[in-house]
Amino acid sequence: MIASGERLQLISRDGNLMWQSDVLGIDGVIVDDVDSALIRGRGEWDPPGGWKPFAVCVKTGQTV
């Protein structure tokens, strides 16, 4: 899994893009927790300090 400044991406072991999330922030994405169903974290929308929580499906990358 890769967290960029705006979204998450899941890359397979052989280097293929499995999924890419919607935009989760504009100036940083932090992953706080991953379980078998969800990736939970925070995206910064209003720098500095304007973090908002998100949850993304582990299998699809869709925001829930």
PDB file with SEQRES, HELIX, SHEET and CRYST1 records, atoms N, CA, C and O in Angstrom:
SEQRES   1 A   64  MET ILE ALA SER GLY GLU ARG LEU GLN LEU ILE SER ARG          
SEQRES   2 A   64  ASP GLY ASN LEU MET TRP GLN SER ASP VAL LEU GLY ILE          
SEQRES   3 A   64  ASP GLY VAL ILE VAL ASP ASP VAL ASP SER ALA LEU ILE          
SEQRES   4 A   64  ARG GLY ARG GLY GLU TRP ASP PRO PRO GLY GLY TRP LYS          
SEQRES   5 A   64  PRO PHE ALA VAL CYS VAL LYS THR GLY GLN THR VAL              
SHEET    1 AA1 3 ILE A   2  ALA A   3  0                                        
SHEET    2 AA1 3 LEU A   8  ILE A  11 -1                                        
SHEET    3 AA1 3 LEU A  17  GLN A  20 -1                                        
SHEET    1 AA2 3 VAL A  29  VAL A  34  0                                        
SHEET    2 AA2 3 LEU A  38  ASP A  46 -1                                        
SHEET    3 AA2 3 GLY A  50  CYS A  57 -1                                        
CRYST1    1.000    1.000    1.000  90.00  90.00  90.00 P 1           1          
ATOM      1  N   MET A   1       0.853  -1.167   0.000  1.00  0.00           N  
ATOM      2  CA  MET A   1       0.000   0.000   0.000  1.00  0.00           C  
ATOM      3  C   MET A   1       0.900   1.232   0.000  1.00  0.00           C  
ATOM      4  O   MET A   1       1.922   1.276   0.685  1.00  0.00           O  
ATOM      5  N   ILE A   2       0.502   2.215  -0.774  1.00  0.00           N  
ATOM      6  CA  ILE A   2       1.224   3.476  -0.878  1.00  0.00           C  
ATOM      7  C   ILE A   2       0.263   4.592  -0.484  1.00  0.00           C  
ATOM      8  O   ILE A   2      -0.854   4.671  -0.995  1.00  0.00           O  
ATOM      9  N   ALA A   3       0.708   5.454   0.430  1.00  0.00           N  
ATOM     10  CA  ALA A   3      -0.050   6.645   0.802  1.00  0.00           C  
ATOM     11  C   ALA A   3       0.672   7.850   0.214  1.00  0.00           C  
ATOM     12  O   ALA A   3       1.844   8.087   0.504  1.00  0.00           O  
ATOM     13  N   SER A   4      -0.038   8.604  -0.611  1.00  0.00           N  
ATOM     14  CA  SER A   4       0.545   9.812  -1.206  1.00  0.00           C  
ATOM     15  C   SER A   4      -0.023  11.039  -0.486  1.00  0.00           C  
ATOM     16  O   SER A   4      -0.623  10.921   0.583  1.00  0.00           O  
ATOM     17  N   GLY A   5       0.166  12.172  -1.062  1.00  0.00           N  
ATOM     18  CA  GLY A   5      -0.395  13.389  -0.499  1.00  0.00           C  
ATOM     19  C   GLY A   5      -1.901  13.487  -0.665  1.00  0.00           C  
ATOM     20  O   GLY A   5      -2.549  14.301  -0.007  1.00  0.00           O  
ATOM     21  N   GLU A   6      -2.468  12.651  -1.553  1.00  0.00           N  
ATOM     22  CA  GLU A   6      -3.902  12.764  -1.857  1.00  0.00           C  
ATOM     23  C   GLU A   6      -4.697  11.474  -1.747  1.00  0.00           C  
ATOM     24  O   GLU A   6      -5.897  11.526  -1.481  1.00  0.00           O  
ATOM     25  N   ARG A   7      -4.075  10.319  -1.941  1.00  0.00           N  
ATOM     26  CA  ARG A   7      -4.859   9.077  -1.997  1.00  0.00           C  
ATOM     27  C   ARG A   7      -4.030   7.878  -1.583  1.00  0.00           C  
ATOM     28  O   ARG A   7      -2.837   7.991  -1.302  1.00  0.00           O  
ATOM     29  N   LEU A   8      -4.692   6.716  -1.549  1.00  0.00           N  
ATOM     30  CA  LEU A   8      -4.031   5.438  -1.303  1.00  0.00           C  
ATOM     31  C   LEU A   8      -4.015   4.632  -2.593  1.00  0.00           C  
ATOM     32  O   LEU A   8      -4.915   4.749  -3.425  1.00  0.00           O  
ATOM     33  N   GLN A   9      -2.985   3.818  -2.745  1.00  0.00           N  
ATOM     34  CA  GLN A   9      -2.906   2.880  -3.861  1.00  0.00           C  
ATOM     35  C   GLN A   9      -2.453   1.534  -3.313  1.00  0.00           C  
ATOM     36  O   GLN A   9      -1.644   1.462  -2.389  1.00  0.00           O  
ATOM     37  N   LEU A  10      -2.986   0.478  -3.897  1.00  0.00           N  
ATOM     38  CA  LEU A  10      -2.543  -0.863  -3.555  1.00  0.00           C  
ATOM     39  C   LEU A  10      -1.839  -1.451  -4.763  1.00  0.00           C  
ATOM     40  O   LEU A  10      -2.408  -1.539  -5.852  1.00  0.00           O  
ATOM     41  N   ILE A  11      -0.596  -1.853  -4.557  1.00  0.00           N  
ATOM     42  CA  ILE A  11       0.234  -2.420  -5.611  1.00  0.00           C  
ATOM     43  C   ILE A  11       0.450  -3.904  -5.315  1.00  0.00           C  
ATOM     44  O   ILE A  11       0.755  -4.267  -4.179  1.00  0.00           O  
ATOM     45  N   SER A  12       0.294  -4.762  -6.321  1.00  0.00           N  
ATOM     46  CA  SER A  12       0.511  -6.199  -6.137  1.00  0.00           C  
ATOM     47  C   SER A  12       2.002  -6.493  -5.988  1.00  0.00           C  
ATOM     48  O   SER A  12       2.837  -5.629  -6.253  1.00  0.00           O  
ATOM     49  N   ARG A  13       2.328  -7.693  -5.570  1.00  0.00           N  
ATOM     50  CA  ARG A  13       3.729  -8.093  -5.398  1.00  0.00           C  
ATOM     51  C   ARG A  13       4.513  -8.013  -6.702  1.00  0.00           C  
ATOM     52  O   ARG A  13       5.726  -7.803  -6.688  1.00  0.00           O  
ATOM     53  N   ASP A  14       3.824  -8.182  -7.832  1.00  0.00           N  
ATOM     54  CA  ASP A  14       4.520  -8.103  -9.120  1.00  0.00           C  
ATOM     55  C   ASP A  14       4.488  -6.690  -9.722  1.00  0.00           C  
ATOM     56  O   ASP A  14       4.873  -6.494 -10.874  1.00  0.00           O  
ATOM     57  N   GLY A  15       4.029  -5.716  -8.939  1.00  0.00           N  
ATOM     58  CA  GLY A  15       4.118  -4.321  -9.351  1.00  0.00           C  
ATOM     59  C   GLY A  15       2.925  -3.755 -10.083  1.00  0.00           C  
ATOM     60  O   GLY A  15       2.991  -2.629 -10.577  1.00  0.00           O  
ATOM     61  N   ASN A  16       1.834  -4.495 -10.169  1.00  0.00           N  
ATOM     62  CA  ASN A  16       0.632  -3.999 -10.851  1.00  0.00           C  
ATOM     63  C   ASN A  16      -0.256  -3.215  -9.895  1.00  0.00           C  
ATOM     64  O   ASN A  16      -0.375  -3.562  -8.720  1.00  0.00           O  
ATOM     65  N   LEU A  17      -0.875  -2.162 -10.403  1.00  0.00           N  
ATOM     66  CA  LEU A  17      -1.819  -1.379  -9.618  1.00  0.00           C  
ATOM     67  C   LEU A  17      -3.107  -2.184  -9.448  1.00  0.00           C  
ATOM     68  O   LEU A  17      -3.765  -2.523 -10.432  1.00  0.00           O  
ATOM     69  N   MET A  18      -3.465  -2.488  -8.206  1.00  0.00           N  
ATOM     70  CA  MET A  18      -4.687  -3.240  -7.916  1.00  0.00           C  
ATOM     71  C   MET A  18      -5.886  -2.289  -7.824  1.00  0.00           C  
ATOM     72  O   MET A  18      -6.940  -2.548  -8.406  1.00  0.00           O  
ATOM     73  N   TRP A  19      -5.714  -1.194  -7.093  1.00  0.00           N  
ATOM     74  CA  TRP A  19      -6.736  -0.156  -7.012  1.00  0.00           C  
ATOM     75  C   TRP A  19      -6.111   1.153  -6.564  1.00  0.00           C  
ATOM     76  O   TRP A  19      -5.001   1.194  -6.032  1.00  0.00           O  
ATOM     77  N   GLN A  20      -6.868   2.229  -6.798  1.00  0.00           N  
ATOM     78  CA  GLN A  20      -6.494   3.568  -6.358  1.00  0.00           C  
ATOM     79  C   GLN A  20      -7.726   4.193  -5.731  1.00  0.00           C  
ATOM     80  O   GLN A  20      -8.804   4.162  -6.324  1.00  0.00           O  
ATOM     81  N   SER A  21      -7.585   4.756  -4.551  1.00  0.00           N  
ATOM     82  CA  SER A  21      -8.728   5.359  -3.866  1.00  0.00           C  
ATOM     83  C   SER A  21      -9.112   6.688  -4.506  1.00  0.00           C  
ATOM     84  O   SER A  21      -8.378   7.241  -5.325  1.00  0.00           O  
ATOM     85  N   ASP A  22     -10.268   7.179  -4.116  1.00  0.00           N  
ATOM     86  CA  ASP A  22     -10.642   8.551  -4.430  1.00  0.00           C  
ATOM     87  C   ASP A  22      -9.679   9.473  -3.684  1.00  0.00           C  
ATOM     88  O   ASP A  22      -8.880   9.008  -2.871  1.00  0.00           O  
ATOM     89  N   VAL A  23      -9.751  10.756  -3.952  1.00  0.00           N  
ATOM     90  CA  VAL A  23      -8.932  11.719  -3.223  1.00  0.00           C  
ATOM     91  C   VAL A  23      -9.399  11.743  -1.765  1.00  0.00           C  
ATOM     92  O   VAL A  23     -10.580  11.937  -1.475  1.00  0.00           O  
ATOM     93  N   LEU A  24      -8.439  11.542  -0.855  1.00  0.00           N  
ATOM     94  CA  LEU A  24      -8.729  11.466   0.584  1.00  0.00           C  
ATOM     95  C   LEU A  24      -8.226  12.684   1.344  1.00  0.00           C  
ATOM     96  O   LEU A  24      -8.526  12.845   2.527  1.00  0.00           O  
ATOM     97  N   GLY A  25      -7.469  13.535   0.680  1.00  0.00           N  
ATOM     98  CA  GLY A  25      -6.917  14.744   1.276  1.00  0.00           C  
ATOM     99  C   GLY A  25      -6.191  15.523   0.189  1.00  0.00           C  
ATOM    100  O   GLY A  25      -6.032  15.039  -0.932  1.00  0.00           O  
ATOM    101  N   ILE A  26      -5.749  16.737   0.528  1.00  0.00           N  
ATOM    102  CA  ILE A  26      -5.024  17.529  -0.471  1.00  0.00           C  
ATOM    103  C   ILE A  26      -3.572  17.781  -0.070  1.00  0.00           C  
ATOM    104  O   ILE A  26      -2.776  18.246  -0.886  1.00  0.00           O  
ATOM    105  N   ASP A  27      -3.220  17.476   1.191  1.00  0.00           N  
ATOM    106  CA  ASP A  27      -1.859  17.751   1.647  1.00  0.00           C  
ATOM    107  C   ASP A  27      -1.366  16.676   2.609  1.00  0.00           C  
ATOM    108  O   ASP A  27      -0.638  16.970   3.557  1.00  0.00           O  
ATOM    109  N   GLY A  28      -1.759  15.444   2.364  1.00  0.00           N  
ATOM    110  CA  GLY A  28      -1.269  14.349   3.191  1.00  0.00           C  
ATOM    111  C   GLY A  28      -2.352  13.346   3.511  1.00  0.00           C  
ATOM    112  O   GLY A  28      -3.511  13.700   3.724  1.00  0.00           O  
ATOM    113  N   VAL A  29      -1.950  12.083   3.540  1.00  0.00           N  
ATOM    114  CA  VAL A  29      -2.830  10.981   3.904  1.00  0.00           C  
ATOM    115  C   VAL A  29      -2.071  10.119   4.910  1.00  0.00           C  
ATOM    116  O   VAL A  29      -0.948   9.692   4.645  1.00  0.00           O  
ATOM    117  N   ILE A  30      -2.681   9.869   6.051  1.00  0.00           N  
ATOM    118  CA  ILE A  30      -2.074   9.045   7.094  1.00  0.00           C  
ATOM    119  C   ILE A  30      -2.971   7.839   7.341  1.00  0.00           C  
ATOM    120  O   ILE A  30      -4.179   7.987   7.527  1.00  0.00           O  
ATOM    121  N   VAL A  31      -2.382   6.646   7.342  1.00  0.00           N  
ATOM    122  CA  VAL A  31      -3.101   5.415   7.667  1.00  0.00           C  
ATOM    123  C   VAL A  31      -2.912   5.154   9.155  1.00  0.00           C  
ATOM    124  O   VAL A  31      -1.785   5.060   9.640  1.00  0.00           O  
ATOM    125  N   ASP A  32      -4.025   5.039   9.876  1.00  0.00           N  
ATOM    126  CA  ASP A  32      -3.983   4.796  11.313  1.00  0.00           C  
ATOM    127  C   ASP A  32      -4.224   3.339  11.676  1.00  0.00           C  
ATOM    128  O   ASP A  32      -3.701   2.860  12.682  1.00  0.00           O  
ATOM    129  N   ASP A  33      -5.020   2.616  10.858  1.00  0.00           N  
ATOM    130  CA  ASP A  33      -5.385   1.246  11.216  1.00  0.00           C  
ATOM    131  C   ASP A  33      -5.810   0.490   9.956  1.00  0.00           C  
ATOM    132  O   ASP A  33      -6.457   1.046   9.069  1.00  0.00           O  
ATOM    133  N   VAL A  34      -5.434  -0.780   9.900  1.00  0.00           N  
ATOM    134  CA  VAL A  34      -5.859  -1.662   8.803  1.00  0.00           C  
ATOM    135  C   VAL A  34      -6.337  -2.955   9.431  1.00  0.00           C  
ATOM    136  O   VAL A  34      -5.634  -3.538  10.257  1.00  0.00           O  
ATOM    137  N   ASP A  35      -7.526  -3.415   9.052  1.00  0.00           N  
ATOM    138  CA  ASP A  35      -7.994  -4.741   9.458  1.00  0.00           C  
ATOM    139  C   ASP A  35      -8.402  -5.499   8.203  1.00  0.00           C  
ATOM    140  O   ASP A  35      -8.089  -5.065   7.095  1.00  0.00           O  
ATOM    141  N   SER A  36      -9.080  -6.599   8.351  1.00  0.00           N  
ATOM    142  CA  SER A  36      -9.402  -7.433   7.193  1.00  0.00           C  
ATOM    143  C   SER A  36     -10.410  -6.786   6.245  1.00  0.00           C  
ATOM    144  O   SER A  36     -10.532  -7.213   5.098  1.00  0.00           O  
ATOM    145  N   ALA A  37     -11.129  -5.770   6.701  1.00  0.00           N  
ATOM    146  CA  ALA A  37     -12.162  -5.148   5.873  1.00  0.00           C  
ATOM    147  C   ALA A  37     -11.876  -3.692   5.506  1.00  0.00           C  
ATOM    148  O   ALA A  37     -12.183  -3.261   4.394  1.00  0.00           O  
ATOM    149  N   LEU A  38     -11.288  -2.932   6.437  1.00  0.00           N  
ATOM    150  CA  LEU A  38     -11.174  -1.489   6.240  1.00  0.00           C  
ATOM    151  C   LEU A  38      -9.773  -0.951   6.514  1.00  0.00           C  
ATOM    152  O   LEU A  38      -9.025  -1.481   7.336  1.00  0.00           O  
ATOM    153  N   ILE A  39      -9.452   0.111   5.803  1.00  0.00           N  
ATOM    154  CA  ILE A  39      -8.276   0.924   6.074  1.00  0.00           C  
ATOM    155  C   ILE A  39      -8.818   2.236   6.624  1.00  0.00           C  
ATOM    156  O   ILE A  39      -9.601   2.917   5.962  1.00  0.00           O  
ATOM    157  N   ARG A  40      -8.401   2.587   7.829  1.00  0.00           N  
ATOM    158  CA  ARG A  40      -8.866   3.828   8.453  1.00  0.00           C  
ATOM    159  C   ARG A  40      -7.693   4.790   8.578  1.00  0.00           C  
ATOM    160  O   ARG A  40      -6.563   4.393   8.863  1.00  0.00           O  
ATOM    161  N   GLY A  41      -7.992   6.056   8.360  1.00  0.00           N  
ATOM    162  CA  GLY A  41      -6.939   7.042   8.468  1.00  0.00           C  
ATOM    163  C   GLY A  41      -7.485   8.444   8.462  1.00  0.00           C  
ATOM    164  O   GLY A  41      -8.661   8.687   8.732  1.00  0.00           O  
ATOM    165  N   ARG A  42      -6.568   9.388   8.135  1.00  0.00           N  
ATOM    166  CA  ARG A  42      -6.920  10.801   8.110  1.00  0.00           C  
ATOM    167  C   ARG A  42      -6.303  11.443   6.878  1.00  0.00           C  
ATOM    168  O   ARG A  42      -5.176  11.135   6.490  1.00  0.00           O  
ATOM    169  N   GLY A  43      -7.068  12.341   6.274  1.00  0.00           N  
ATOM    170  CA  GLY A  43      -6.561  13.131   5.157  1.00  0.00           C  
ATOM    171  C   GLY A  43      -6.590  14.606   5.523  1.00  0.00           C  
ATOM    172  O   GLY A  43      -7.541  15.082   6.142  1.00  0.00           O  
ATOM    173  N   GLU A  44      -5.543  15.326   5.137  1.00  0.00           N  
ATOM    174  CA  GLU A  44      -5.505  16.756   5.461  1.00  0.00           C  
ATOM    175  C   GLU A  44      -6.140  17.553   4.324  1.00  0.00           C  
ATOM    176  O   GLU A  44      -5.663  17.529   3.189  1.00  0.00           O  
ATOM    177  N   TRP A  45      -7.221  18.256   4.646  1.00  0.00           N  
ATOM    178  CA  TRP A  45      -7.975  19.026   3.669  1.00  0.00           C  
ATOM    179  C   TRP A  45      -7.781  20.526   3.801  1.00  0.00           C  
ATOM    180  O   TRP A  45      -7.985  21.261   2.835  1.00  0.00           O  
ATOM    181  N   ASP A  46      -7.393  20.989   4.970  1.00  0.00           N  
ATOM    182  CA  ASP A  46      -7.257  22.423   5.217  1.00  0.00           C  
ATOM    183  C   ASP A  46      -5.979  22.672   6.012  1.00  0.00           C  
ATOM    184  O   ASP A  46      -6.030  22.882   7.223  1.00  0.00           O  
ATOM    185  N   PRO A  47      -4.825  22.648   5.326  1.00  0.00           N  
ATOM    186  CA  PRO A  47      -3.551  22.790   6.032  1.00  0.00           C  
ATOM    187  C   PRO A  47      -3.415  24.175   6.669  1.00  0.00           C  
ATOM    188  O   PRO A  47      -3.937  25.146   6.120  1.00  0.00           O  
ATOM    189  N   PRO A  48      -2.749  24.291   7.778  1.00  0.00           N  
ATOM    190  CA  PRO A  48      -2.232  23.177   8.570  1.00  0.00           C  
ATOM    191  C   PRO A  48      -3.264  22.696   9.586  1.00  0.00           C  
ATOM    192  O   PRO A  48      -3.991  23.496  10.174  1.00  0.00           O  
ATOM    193  N   GLY A  49      -3.316  21.408   9.779  1.00  0.00           N  
ATOM    194  CA  GLY A  49      -4.114  20.816  10.844  1.00  0.00           C  
ATOM    195  C   GLY A  49      -5.550  20.481  10.529  1.00  0.00           C  
ATOM    196  O   GLY A  49      -6.289  20.108  11.440  1.00  0.00           O  
ATOM    197  N   GLY A  50      -5.990  20.593   9.280  1.00  0.00           N  
ATOM    198  CA  GLY A  50      -7.386  20.317   8.926  1.00  0.00           C  
ATOM    199  C   GLY A  50      -7.595  18.874   8.520  1.00  0.00           C  
ATOM    200  O   GLY A  50      -8.010  18.597   7.394  1.00  0.00           O  
ATOM    201  N   TRP A  51      -7.310  17.944   9.432  1.00  0.00           N  
ATOM    202  CA  TRP A  51      -7.400  16.505   9.149  1.00  0.00           C  
ATOM    203  C   TRP A  51      -8.827  16.010   9.306  1.00  0.00           C  
ATOM    204  O   TRP A  51      -9.518  16.369  10.259  1.00  0.00           O  
ATOM    205  N   LYS A  52      -9.266  15.179   8.356  1.00  0.00           N  
ATOM    206  CA  LYS A  52     -10.600  14.571   8.419  1.00  0.00           C  
ATOM    207  C   LYS A  52     -10.451  13.056   8.268  1.00  0.00           C  
ATOM    208  O   LYS A  52      -9.659  12.591   7.448  1.00  0.00           O  
ATOM    209  N   PRO A  53     -11.209  12.282   9.052  1.00  0.00           N  
ATOM    210  CA  PRO A  53     -11.088  10.821   8.998  1.00  0.00           C  
ATOM    211  C   PRO A  53     -11.685  10.248   7.719  1.00  0.00           C  
ATOM    212  O   PRO A  53     -12.564  10.842   7.095  1.00  0.00           O  
ATOM    213  N   PHE A  54     -11.173   9.062   7.344  1.00  0.00           N  
ATOM    214  CA  PHE A  54     -11.735   8.314   6.216  1.00  0.00           C  
ATOM    215  C   PHE A  54     -11.672   6.829   6.535  1.00  0.00           C  
ATOM    216  O   PHE A  54     -10.934   6.397   7.421  1.00  0.00           O  
ATOM    217  N   ALA A  55     -12.462   6.056   5.795  1.00  0.00           N  
ATOM    218  CA  ALA A  55     -12.407   4.597   5.824  1.00  0.00           C  
ATOM    219  C   ALA A  55     -12.513   4.128   4.379  1.00  0.00           C  
ATOM    220  O   ALA A  55     -13.353   4.603   3.615  1.00  0.00           O  
ATOM    221  N   VAL A  56     -11.641   3.182   4.018  1.00  0.00           N  
ATOM    222  CA  VAL A  56     -11.566   2.674   2.649  1.00  0.00           C  
ATOM    223  C   VAL A  56     -11.645   1.149   2.715  1.00  0.00           C  
ATOM    224  O   VAL A  56     -11.058   0.534   3.605  1.00  0.00           O  
ATOM    225  N   CYS A  57     -12.366   0.544   1.779  1.00  0.00           N  
ATOM    226  CA  CYS A  57     -12.465  -0.908   1.689  1.00  0.00           C  
ATOM    227  C   CYS A  57     -11.117  -1.500   1.271  1.00  0.00           C  
ATOM    228  O   CYS A  57     -10.521  -1.053   0.291  1.00  0.00           O  
ATOM    229  N   VAL A  58     -10.640  -2.499   2.008  1.00  0.00           N  
ATOM    230  CA  VAL A  58      -9.359  -3.138   1.715  1.00  0.00           C  
ATOM    231  C   VAL A  58      -9.354  -3.780   0.332  1.00  0.00           C  
ATOM    232  O   VAL A  58      -8.346  -3.715  -0.371  1.00  0.00           O  
ATOM    233  N   LYS A  59     -10.449  -4.389  -0.064  1.00  0.00           N  
ATOM    234  CA  LYS A  59     -10.488  -5.147  -1.327  1.00  0.00           C  
ATOM    235  C   LYS A  59     -10.645  -4.279  -2.571  1.00  0.00           C  
ATOM    236  O   LYS A  59     -10.137  -4.627  -3.638  1.00  0.00           O  
ATOM    237  N   THR A  60     -11.349  -3.145  -2.441  1.00  0.00           N  
ATOM    238  CA  THR A  60     -11.679  -2.353  -3.626  1.00  0.00           C  
ATOM    239  C   THR A  60     -11.076  -0.949  -3.650  1.00  0.00           C  
ATOM    240  O   THR A  60     -10.945  -0.350  -4.718  1.00  0.00           O  
ATOM    241  N   GLY A  61     -10.710  -0.423  -2.487  1.00  0.00           N  
ATOM    242  CA  GLY A  61     -10.225   0.936  -2.405  1.00  0.00           C  
ATOM    243  C   GLY A  61     -11.312   1.982  -2.388  1.00  0.00           C  
ATOM    244  O   GLY A  61     -11.022   3.179  -2.403  1.00  0.00           O  
ATOM    245  N   GLN A  62     -12.567   1.550  -2.356  1.00  0.00           N  
ATOM    246  CA  GLN A  62     -13.677   2.499  -2.345  1.00  0.00           C  
ATOM    247  C   GLN A  62     -13.881   3.071  -0.943  1.00  0.00           C  
ATOM    248  O   GLN A  62     -13.763   2.359   0.054  1.00  0.00           O  
ATOM    249  N   THR A  63     -14.186   4.354  -0.886  1.00  0.00           N  
ATOM    250  CA  THR A  63     -14.478   4.998   0.387  1.00  0.00           C  
ATOM    251  C   THR A  63     -15.810   4.505   0.919  1.00  0.00           C  
ATOM    252  O   THR A  63     -16.790   4.406   0.180  1.00  0.00           O  
ATOM    253  N   VAL A  64     -15.837   4.198   2.203  1.00  0.00           N  
ATOM    254  CA  VAL A  64     -17.084   3.731   2.838  1.00  0.00           C  
ATOM    255  C   VAL A  64     -17.504   4.670   3.955  1.00  0.00           C  
ATOM    256  O   VAL A  64     -18.526   4.441   4.602  1.00  0.00           O  
TER     257      VAL A  64                                                      
END                                                                             
